Amino acid sequence: MEVFAIDTSNCKPLFSCSFGFWFFRKKLEVFSDFIMWKDTKVKIEDITNIRWGIDKVRGGIFPRYVYRVAFSDSIRDYEINTKEKNFYLMLVEKVCKPLFVSVVKNICYIIKNEGKYFLTDKVSVSDDGICFVDKDFLCNISEKFYLWDNINWYVNDGILFFCNKDKNSELLEGFSLLWLYNVLVLDTALSVMKEKNCKFSETYKYF
């Protein structure tokens, strides 16, 4: 990431919008290989995390929804929250999809070159399967590894669940698509891996 120090007057953004209120208003522009967030230039290839979704706000007679889009690089998070559905859908199409492809490529690159990608400090995925790290109250650490062929996964109510095929679909873990970075990427890549019968690290070829 770098502070804006170039002239973008001759560069035509692929997408441009502003949001927020009054002097708190922010401007977002998407170019072919970078994003302008106010006066900050962020290279798309440097963005390593993304998440988006619909947050149902509890309380009151009628349900209220907040549409959320967030992404980050190694330095900071960038988040847009809106109550306007059409604006949110436009953000998903014009902002999330290009960033999504870049994040998928980054995850696949890490798996191919380092052997595994850490979704969290307790969960990692590889071409072979997924590994969960447990820590008990005595701080004893244990790892449980499952081959992709030995587990099922599905999404329900915004949560990506993993189940053990060998133990009557025993629930192993669940992750929020909205609140945890790259869970949506993981779910989509797993679907492609299953459909195309390819390695996880090769799924980027199909986006």
N, C-alpha and C positions, 0 to 999 in steps of 0.2 A: 504494500500500500504506500502511496506517496501523496503529498499535498499537491493540489492542482498547481502546476507550473508550466503548462503548455497552452497554446492557443487552439481551442476547439472550434473556432469560428468557421473554419473550412471543413469541419467534420460534421456530417449530418447524422444525428442520432437515429437509431432504429426505433426508439420509443422514448417519450419524454412526458413527465407528469409532475405535478406539485400537489402537496397534501399538507394538512395541518391548519392551524388558525393564525391569522394575522402575521405578526413578526416572528412567530414560531414556525411559520410555513417552511417546508423543505422542498427541494427540487431533486428529482431523480431522473437521470438520463442513461439510456442503455445504448452503447456503441457496439461495434462488431467484436472488439476484444477487451473492452473495459467499461466500467460503470462510473458515472459521476454522481456522487452523493453530496449535495451542497457543493463545497469547494474541494472535495476529496476525490481523487482518482483511485479506483480500485480495479486492478486487472482481474478479468474473469477467471483466468487460470489460477489466481491466488485464493479464490473463494473455495473453501473446503467443506463448508457445511450449509445445509438449507433445510427449511421446514415450512410448511404452510397448511392451513386448514381452517375449519369453522369452529369457533368456540361458543357453545351455548351458555349464556350467562344466566345463572339461577336467580330466582326471586321474582315476585310479582305474578300476576295472573297470566300475562302473555309472555311467551319466551322471547328473549332478546339474543341477538347473535352478533358476535364480533368476528370479523374476518381478518386472519392474521397471516402475514408473510414475513419471514426472517431468514437472514443469511449472515455468514461471518467469514472472515479470513483469520489469520493467525493473531491478529491484533485486536479486533473489536467486532461487535455485533451490530447489525443494521436491521431495524424492525419497523414494519408498517402495520398499523392496526386501523381498521376502518369498519364502519357500519353499512357501507354502500356495497351491495352485492355485485353490481355491474363493474364497479371499479376494481373490486377484488378479482373477478374473473379475468379482467383485462391484465392485471398484474401477473396472474398465474400464466397466462398465455405469452405475454411479452417479456416478463422478467424471470419467472420461475423455471420455465422450460429451457431457456438457454443455459441458465446456471445449473440446472439439474444435469444436463449432459456433461458439463465440465466436472461436476462433483463425481458422477459415475466414473468418468475416465480416471480421475484422481484416485478413487478407491481401488479400481481395478489395477492401476499402476502399483499401488502400495502392496496389494496382495501378490502380484506377480513378482515383485522385486524383494519384498520383505517377508513374504509367506503368510501374513495375516494383517487384517485391519481391525483396529480397536474401535468399536461403536461407542463403548464406554470403558472405564478402567476395569470393569468386571465382565465385559463381553467382547469377544473377538470372533471374526469370521474369516474363513479361508476357502480355498478351492475345495477342500475336503469336507468341511463342516463348520460347526459353530461351537465355541467353548465358553462355558460359564464358570466364573470364579466365585466361590463361596468363602465367607469368613465367619467363624462362629464367635461366641462371646469370649472365648479365650484367645481370639485372634489367630486361630489355626486356619490356614488357607488350604483349600482343596479345589482342584479343577475337574470339571466334568465336560468331556468332549463328546459330541454327537455327530456322526456322519449325516450328510444331507439325506441320504437314502433311508435313514432310521428315524427321521422326524417329519412331522407335518407342521405347516404354518398356515394361518388364516387371519383375516382382519375382522374384528367385531367391535362396533361402537368406538371406532377410532383407535383401537389397540391392536398391535400386531402380536399374536400369540404363537408360541412354539410348544408343540406337544411331542411326547415320546411315543413312537409307534409300538415299541416293544412292551410297553406297560399300560395297555388299555388307554392310550391317548392321555397319559399323565401330563398335566400342565407343567411346563418347565419354567417359562418366563413370559412376560408381556411388556410391550413398550409402546408408549404413546406416539402416534404419528404426528400429532400437533406440537407436542412440547419437547420431544427429544430430537435433536438434529440427526438427519440422514436415515431415520427409520423408514420414511416414505421411499427413499432411494433404495434401501435394503429390500423392502417388500417388492418393489418393481423389478429390481435386478434378479431376485429369486424367481419371480414369475417367468422372466425371460430365460433364466438358466434351465428351468424345468421344461418350458415350451420348446426351446431350441436344443435341449440336451447338450449343453456346453458347460465349460468351466465358469465359475463366478467371474474370474478375471478376464473372461472373453465377452462378457455381456455388453460392454460398452460398444461393441461393433454393431449392435442392433438398435441403437438410439440415434 
